[in-house]
Amino acid sequence: MNLLFILNPVAGKGRTREAIPLIEKYCADRDIKCKILETASVGDATHIVREERLEDYFAVVAVGGDGTVLEVANGLIGTSISLGVIPLGSGNDFAKAMKVPSGFHHIEDALRMITEYPAKVVDMARFNGRVFLNIASIGFDAEIIRDLHKVKRFIKGTAAYPVSALLKFLTYKPKDVILVMDGTRITGKIFLAAICNGVYYGGGMKVNPEGSVVDGFLDVILIKPVPRYKIPFLMVKFIKGEHLQLSYVTTYRCREVQILSNEALAVNVDGDCAMTTPVTFRLMPLSIHVFGDI
């Protein structure tokens, strides 16, 4: 067995390199060949995977957070090589959907999933020539992530996200959108729209509690505008996955969703906010092999 590890050294608060000796020992003890390559900038993981002779490997393993996993998955498009995950990032939301244990204390458990059990074939979605595995969104949360980069110029560390969220809570205005889902057109103002393949996002918020990565559908969670004073209540429900029964929350299932607006709205894709509307997401059912327990 030969494994390729793509490690993001800045994930996990800059601690991911501590995983290297653990990975090397696990592989050496089992006569597994391994190659560990580090990323240096955004997009590196995709380029590294595409430049390697993938036919030489049993699997490619992303060591880091959701961003690293997404980049590796994009590098694997069009191949039959399986994706492994050692979740050491701040969110690890796709790993939660695949029931891969997260953190440094569970590295060996994650490795055992890759080396001792068969990969599962799961859904993913395509957009703009790329793929995403977990959840995309527009609206309130996407703007928090978009503005986070500005906040980080003045506030460092973990405090940046809550500050960005607070500022958005004070200033956010509902967005006019058009959603076309499998030909059905919906028009109106929204607080938030989440396009879900997975279950969790934002570091464990259970946005899609009834979701599955193997059901052949995208779940669209549409939240209508709510009074500002209700937003904290909504977010508590959102975190726990108890929001689907609220009167201003509607859910849809589809295989394709197009999002349009009269303004360029921020689009969050697996924690990355590098694009704006319009955008179309198309499900690719059972199109990637991933190690996990589903």
GUBADO-201880 format. One record per residue (C-alpha): residue number from 1; residue in three letters; x, y, z. Coordinates in steps of 0.001 Angstrom, whole numbers, plus 500000, padded with zeros to 6 digits. Layout:
GUBADO-201880
ATOM   resi   resn        u        v        w
ATOM    NUM    ala        X        Y        Z
...
This chain:
GUBADO-201880
ATOM   resi   resn        u        v        w
ATOM      1    met   500000   500000   500000
ATOM      2    asn   501255   503471   499088
ATOM      3    leu   499657   506626   500513
ATOM      4    leu   500089   510276   499532
ATOM      5    phe   499484   512775   502341
ATOM      6    ile   498780   516438   501560
ATOM      7    leu   499366   518412   504756
ATOM      8    asn   498364   522019   505377
ATOM      9    pro   500892   523362   507920
ATOM     10    val   498739   526357   508935
ATOM     11    ala   495612   524323   509737
ATOM     12    gly   494871   523332   513310
ATOM     13    lys   496320   526582   514661
ATOM     14    gly   499602   525756   512949
ATOM     15    arg   500029   522397   514680
ATOM     16    thr   499492   519961   511810
ATOM     17    arg   503212   519250   511412
ATOM     18    glu   502983   517517   514786
ATOM     19    ala   501028   514804   512965
ATOM     20    ile   503959   513892   510699
ATOM     21    pro   505861   511592   513115
ATOM     22    leu   502584   509898   514099
ATOM     23    ile   501707   509245   510456
ATOM     24    glu   505221   508018   509660
ATOM     25    lys   505258   505650   512653
ATOM     26    tyr   501824   504234   511842
ATOM     27    cys   502873   503544   508265
ATOM     28    ala   506304   502140   509175
ATOM     29    asp   504780   499732   511682
ATOM     30    arg   502564   498320   508931
ATOM     31    asp   505012   498373   506000
ATOM     32    ile   502957   501090   504296
ATOM     33    lys   504830   503428   501987
ATOM     34    cys   503957   507071   502501
ATOM     35    lys   504833   510396   500968
ATOM     36    ile   504004   513603   502831
ATOM     37    leu   503856   516903   500953
ATOM     38    glu   503072   520291   502479
ATOM     39    thr   501040   523104   500960
ATOM     40    ala   502434   526633   500902
ATOM     41    ser   499458   528707   499788
ATOM     42    val   495768   528571   498900
ATOM     43    gly   495142   526209   495982
ATOM     44    asp   498400   524311   496460
ATOM     45    ala   496759   521022   497427
ATOM     46    thr   494849   520848   494147
ATOM     47    his   497971   521542   492095
ATOM     48    ile   500077   519029   494043
ATOM     49    val   497538   516249   493549
ATOM     50    arg   497254   516947   489827
ATOM     51    glu   501020   516895   489378
ATOM     52    glu   501580   513559   491145
ATOM     53    arg   501422   510138   489441
ATOM     54    leu   498220   509144   491194
ATOM     55    glu   498259   505637   489764
ATOM     56    asp   501152   504975   492154
ATOM     57    tyr   498933   505529   495201
ATOM     58    phe   496194   503620   496992
ATOM     59    ala   494701   506882   498308
ATOM     60    val   495384   510585   498746
ATOM     61    val   494912   511819   502314
ATOM     62    ala   494083   515427   503236
ATOM     63    val   495665   516428   506547
ATOM     64    gly   494059   519653   507746
ATOM     65    gly   490629   521239   507718
ATOM     66    asp   487700   521460   505329
ATOM     67    gly   489589   523760   502967
ATOM     68    thr   492386   521223   502530
ATOM     69    val   489867   518418   501978
ATOM     70    leu   488060   520481   499336
ATOM     71    glu   491296   521304   497488
ATOM     72    val   492387   517662   497443
ATOM     73    ala   488938   516608   496184
ATOM     74    asn   489244   519100   493332
ATOM     75    gly   492592   517588   492444
ATOM     76    leu   491018   514128   492303
ATOM     77    ile   488301   515086   489784
ATOM     78    gly   488293   512601   486931
ATOM     79    thr   490335   509967   488761
ATOM     80    ser   489349   506795   490608
ATOM     81    ile   491702   507426   493541
ATOM     82    ser   490062   507425   496976
ATOM     83    leu   490120   510395   499346
ATOM     84    gly   491199   509991   502957
ATOM     85    val   490835   512599   505665
ATOM     86    ile   492821   513251   508829
ATOM     87    pro   490735   516120   510229
ATOM     88    leu   492944   518566   512106
ATOM     89    gly   491326   521887   511174
ATOM     90    ser   489074   524216   513120
ATOM     91    gly   485807   522961   511617
ATOM     92    asn   486190   519479   510136
ATOM     93    asp   482541   519532   509063
ATOM     94    phe   482833   517130   506137
ATOM     95    ala   484683   514684   508384
ATOM     96    lys   481717   514845   510788
ATOM     97    ala   479370   513854   507952
ATOM     98    met   481684   510921   507165
ATOM     99    lys   482012   510075   510890
ATOM    100    val   485791   510380   510808
ATOM    101    pro   487076   511206   514323
ATOM    102    ser   488784   514595   514540
ATOM    103    gly   491801   515887   516401
ATOM    104    phe   495339   514836   517264
ATOM    105    his   494169   512176   519725
ATOM    106    his   492356   510369   516900
ATOM    107    ile   494982   510385   514140
ATOM    108    glu   495515   506642   514418
ATOM    109    asp   491729   506044   514304
ATOM    110    ala   491475   508088   511110
ATOM    111    leu   494434   506216   509607
ATOM    112    arg   492851   502899   510503
ATOM    113    met   489721   503875   508565
ATOM    114    ile   491894   504476   505505
ATOM    115    thr   494071   501379   505727
ATOM    116    glu   491705   498750   507129
ATOM    117    tyr   488260   499533   505722
ATOM    118    pro   486896   500056   502183
ATOM    119    ala   486134   503550   500905
ATOM    120    lys   482519   504653   500529
ATOM    121    val   481144   506117   497298
ATOM    122    val   479481   509453   498084
ATOM    123    asp   477851   512399   496336
ATOM    124    met   479501   515703   495562
ATOM    125    ala   478429   518780   493568
ATOM    126    arg   479947   520674   490667
ATOM    127    phe   480049   524441   490106
ATOM    128    asn   482141   526681   487860
ATOM    129    gly   484456   523821   486908
ATOM    130    arg   485092   522931   490542
ATOM    131    val   483466   520607   493065
ATOM    132    phe   482310   520893   496634
ATOM    133    leu   481697   518137   499129
ATOM    134    asn   479809   519659   502001
ATOM    135    ile   477766   522885   502055
ATOM    136    ala   477531   526138   500111
ATOM    137    ser   475530   529170   501161
ATOM    138    ile   474573   532760   500461
ATOM    139    gly   473294   535449   502786
ATOM    140    phe   474092   536141   506430
ATOM    141    asp   476775   533505   507015
ATOM    142    ala   478479   533976   503647
ATOM    143    glu   478914   537684   504349
ATOM    144    ile   480406   536920   507768
ATOM    145    ile   483061   534784   506079
ATOM    146    arg   483605   537335   503298
ATOM    147    asp   484122   540173   505799
ATOM    148    leu   486258   538039   508104
ATOM    149    his   489317   538825   505972
ATOM    150    lys   488785   542557   506578
ATOM    151    val   488306   542054   510318
ATOM    152    lys   491524   540014   510533
ATOM    153    arg   493502   543069   509473
ATOM    154    phe   492706   544566   512875
ATOM    155    ile   491864   541585   515091
ATOM    156    lys   493985   538445   515153
ATOM    157    gly   493243   534947   516379
ATOM    158    thr   489953   533305   517281
ATOM    159    ala   488301   536614   518248
ATOM    160    ala   488045   537663   514598
ATOM    161    tyr   485066   535429   513753
ATOM    162    pro   482754   536517   516617
ATOM    163    val   483604   540155   515895
ATOM    164    ser   482735   539659   512213
ATOM    165    ala   479493   537929   513225
ATOM    166    leu   478555   540737   515607
ATOM    167    leu   479172   543399   512970
ATOM    168    lys   477050   541466   510480
ATOM    169    phe   474288   541034   513069
ATOM    170    leu   474147   544820   513457
ATOM    171    thr   474254   545691   509747
ATOM    172    tyr   472845   542781   507708
ATOM    173    lys   469974   543355   505283
ATOM    174    pro   467965   540535   503634
ATOM    175    lys   468872   539734   500025
ATOM    176    asp   466680   539563   496926
ATOM    177    val   467330   536288   495137
ATOM    178    ile   465985   533979   492473
ATOM    179    leu   466465   530264   493015
ATOM    180    val   465751   527826   490201
ATOM    181    met   465657   524256   491559
ATOM    182    asp   465196   521507   488963
ATOM    183    gly   463218   524021   486898
ATOM    184    thr   461088   525366   489776
ATOM    185    arg   461600   529105   490234
ATOM    186    ile   461381   530818   493637
ATOM    187    thr   461765   534582   494026
ATOM    188    gly   461962   536675   497172
ATOM    189    lys   464039   538048   500009
ATOM    190    ile   466085   535692   502172
ATOM    191    phe   468076   535796   505357
ATOM    192    leu   470137   532784   504348
ATOM    193    ala   470127   529945   501837
ATOM    194    ala   472243   526811   502362
ATOM    195    ile   472840   524286   499572
ATOM    196    cys   473740   521081   501334
ATOM    197    asn   475362   517807   500440
ATOM    198    gly   476592   517250   503994
ATOM    199    val   475102   517914   507429
ATOM    200    tyr   477315   520360   509358
ATOM    201    tyr   479090   523620   508646
ATOM    202    gly   480632   526527   510518
ATOM    203    gly   482472   524204   512896
ATOM    204    gly   479588   521952   513900
ATOM    205    met   476401   523914   513193
ATOM    206    lys   473821   521292   512197
ATOM    207    val   472343   523155   509242
ATOM    208    asn   471047   520035   507472
ATOM    209    pro   470091   517553   510218
ATOM    210    glu   468270   515226   507805
ATOM    211    gly   471035   515317   505191
ATOM    212    ser   473039   512481   503696
ATOM    213    val   476060   512379   501389
ATOM    214    val   474711   509274   499642
ATOM    215    asp   471024   510094   498978
ATOM    216    gly   471427   511506   495460
ATOM    217    phe   470031   514962   496310
ATOM    218    leu   471090   518438   497333
ATOM    219    asp   469082   519826   500261
ATOM    220    val   468289   523537   500082
ATOM    221    ile   467579   525182   503452
ATOM    222    leu   465869   528534   502825
ATOM    223    ile   465435   530991   505705
ATOM    224    lys   463175   533974   505130
ATOM    225    pro   463957   537397   506654
ATOM    226    val   463544   537521   510440
ATOM    227    pro   463454   540477   512822
ATOM    228    arg   466909   541311   514101
ATOM    229    tyr   465978   540471   517684
ATOM    230    lys   465125   536899   516601
ATOM    231    ile   468500   536203   515001
ATOM    232    pro   470186   534963   518240
ATOM    233    phe   467241   532580   518833
ATOM    234    leu   467506   531346   515245
ATOM    235    met   471240   530765   515534
ATOM    236    val   470814   528706   518715
ATOM    237    lys   468268   526524   516909
ATOM    238    phe   470560   526411   513877
ATOM    239    ile   473522   525133   515883
ATOM    240    lys   471461   522331   517403
ATOM    241    gly   469705   521371   514155
ATOM    242    glu   466292   522329   515571
ATOM    243    his   465411   525028   513019
ATOM    244    leu   463620   523046   510307
ATOM    245    gln   460235   523326   512040
ATOM    246    leu   460359   527122   512356
ATOM    247    ser   457715   528930   510293
ATOM    248    tyr   460266   530972   508355
ATOM    249    val   462398   527964   507342
ATOM    250    thr   461606   525971   504182
ATOM    251    thr   463467   522959   502805
ATOM    252    tyr   463724   521636   499256
ATOM    253    arg   465446   518684   497584
ATOM    254    cys   466855   518911   494083
ATOM    255    arg   469695   517833   491830
ATOM    256    glu   470446   521295   490447
ATOM    257    val   470013   524781   491865
ATOM    258    gln   470782   528074   490165
ATOM    259    ile   471128   531217   492284
ATOM    260    leu   470590   534633   490718
ATOM    261    ser   470372   538150   492129
ATOM    262    asn   470384   541747   490986
ATOM    263    glu   473591   542191   492999
ATOM    264    ala   476771   540155   493318
ATOM    265    leu   476144   538178   496491
ATOM    266    ala   478944   536461   498377
ATOM    267    val   478942   532669   497949
ATOM    268    asn   480431   530491   500692
ATOM    269    val   481650   527072   499538
ATOM    270    asp   482939   524783   502288
ATOM    271    gly   484183   527762   504280
ATOM    272    asp   485735   529603   501321
ATOM    273    cys   484139   532809   500072
ATOM    274    ala   486029   533481   496845
ATOM    275    met   483137   534014   494409
ATOM    276    thr   479799   535756   493930
ATOM    277    thr   476457   535038   492284
ATOM    278    pro   475283   533992   489762
ATOM    279    val   476199   530365   490401
ATOM    280    thr   474767   526956   489555
ATOM    281    phe   475322   523825   491642
ATOM    282    arg   474753   520398   490058
ATOM    283    leu   474819   517179   492019
ATOM    284    met   477242   514462   490948
ATOM    285    pro   475712   511396   492637
ATOM    286    leu   478040   508709   493994
ATOM    287    ser   481027   510211   492212
ATOM    288    ile   483921   510128   494710
ATOM    289    his   485366   507437   496974
ATOM    290    val   485939   508642   500545
ATOM    291    phe   487026   506726   503641
ATOM    292    gly   484528   507012   506477
ATOM    293    asp   481840   505271   508478
ATOM    294    ile   478479   505975   506828
